[in-house]
Amino acid sequence: MADTDARSEVLARIRSALGSSPAVPEVPRGYRRADPARAGDLRLLADRLEDYKATVVHTTADGLAADLAAALDGVGPLIVPPGLPFDVPGAIVDDGTLDAPALDAYAGVVTGCAAAVAETGTIALDASPGQGRRAITLVPDRHYCVVRADQVVQSVPDLLARLDPGRPLTLVSGPSATSDIELNRVEGVHGPRTLVVFLVE
């Protein structure tokens, strides 16, 4: 009870000091910006992703279908989001009705992305067409993600300037992994154990 009373007293003093309409200081937003991406950003993104134990496949728009087919050979079943702008033969299009146990039966998911950050090796998903709902990118064991060169920015401020904050955002930096207090790394705890990024140059 005493703790609650002390807390209430502190908050009351703060309210009293601020008054009924406290002045809100302007927050400086002079972040370093580098958009459009520099020539070396694709290489830096690939290096960061590989540091995080993701697999990077360098490809082109013309070569994407063949590279996807080679990577997906023998992997299945696969699920894809609605609105994916390329075909994945044999994959099931998610209709939004599958729960986590049903999604767990799929070996992998193939998606696009909203943007990617070279400096941090981070891929942003925002549930737009071609990316799908969050569950399909978290439950299956493998995530195959297509990133176009024009979606790559240099820094996190550049990324945030591109994204719609009203959309459900998921930021992915490599395969899902965590470490215990003894630094034993375990992969696949909070998301896909394997991340394969097709970097379309």
Secondary structure as the mmCIF struct_conf table of DSSP 4:
data_model
#
loop_
_struct_conf.conf_type_id
_struct_conf.id
_struct_conf.beg_label_comp_id
_struct_conf.beg_label_asym_id
_struct_conf.beg_label_seq_id
_struct_conf.end_label_comp_id
_struct_conf.end_label_asym_id
_struct_conf.end_label_seq_id
HELX_RH_AL_P HELX_RH_AL_P1 ALA A 2 LEU A 18
BEND BEND1 SER A 20 SER A 21
HELX_LH_PP_P HELX_LH_PP_P1 PRO A 25 PRO A 28
HELX_LH_PP_P HELX_LH_PP_P2 ASP A 35 ASP A 35
BEND BEND2 PRO A 36 PRO A 36
HELX_LH_PP_P HELX_LH_PP_P3 ALA A 37 ARG A 38
TURN_TY1_P TURN_TY1_P1 ALA A 39 GLY A 40
HELX_RH_AL_P HELX_RH_AL_P2 ASP A 41 ASP A 51
TURN_TY1_P TURN_TY1_P2 TYR A 52 LYS A 53
STRN STRN1 THR A 55 THR A 59
TURN_TY1_P TURN_TY1_P3 ALA A 61 GLY A 63
HELX_RH_AL_P HELX_RH_AL_P3 LEU A 64 LEU A 72
TURN_TY1_P TURN_TY1_P4 ASP A 73 GLY A 74
STRN STRN2 LEU A 78 VAL A 80
TURN_TY1_P TURN_TY1_P5 PRO A 82 GLY A 83
BEND BEND3 PRO A 85 PHE A 86
TURN_TY1_P TURN_TY1_P6 PRO A 89 GLY A 90
HELX_LH_PP_P HELX_LH_PP_P4 ALA A 91 ALA A 91
STRN STRN3 ILE A 92 VAL A 93
HELX_LH_PP_P HELX_LH_PP_P5 ASP A 94 ASP A 94
BEND BEND4 GLY A 96 GLY A 96
HELX_RH_AL_P HELX_RH_AL_P4 ALA A 100 LEU A 103
TURN_TY1_P TURN_TY1_P7 ASP A 104 ALA A 105
BEND BEND5 ALA A 107 ALA A 107
STRN STRN4 GLY A 108 THR A 111
BEND BEND6 ALA A 114 ALA A 114
STRN STRN5 ALA A 115 VAL A 117
TURN_TY1_P TURN_TY1_P8 ALA A 118 GLY A 121
STRN STRN6 THR A 122 LEU A 125
TURN_TY1_P TURN_TY1_P9 PRO A 129 GLN A 131
HELX_RH_AL_P HELX_RH_AL_P5 ARG A 134 LEU A 138
BEND BEND7 VAL A 139 ASP A 141
STRN STRN7 ARG A 142 ARG A 148
HELX_RH_3T_P HELX_RH_3T_P1 ALA A 149 GLN A 151
STRN STRN8 VAL A 152 VAL A 153
BEND BEND8 GLN A 154 SER A 155
HELX_RH_AL_P HELX_RH_AL_P6 VAL A 156 ARG A 162
BEND BEND9 LEU A 163 LEU A 163
TURN_TY1_P TURN_TY1_P10 PRO A 165 GLY A 166
BEND BEND10 ARG A 167 ARG A 167
STRN STRN9 THR A 170 VAL A 172
BEND BEND11 GLY A 174 PRO A 175
STRN STRN10 ALA A 177 SER A 179
TURN_TY1_P TURN_TY1_P11 ILE A 181 GLU A 182
STRN STRN11 ARG A 185 GLU A 187
BEND BEND12 GLY A 188 GLY A 191
BEND BEND13 ARG A 193 ARG A 193
STRN STRN12 THR A 194 VAL A 200
#
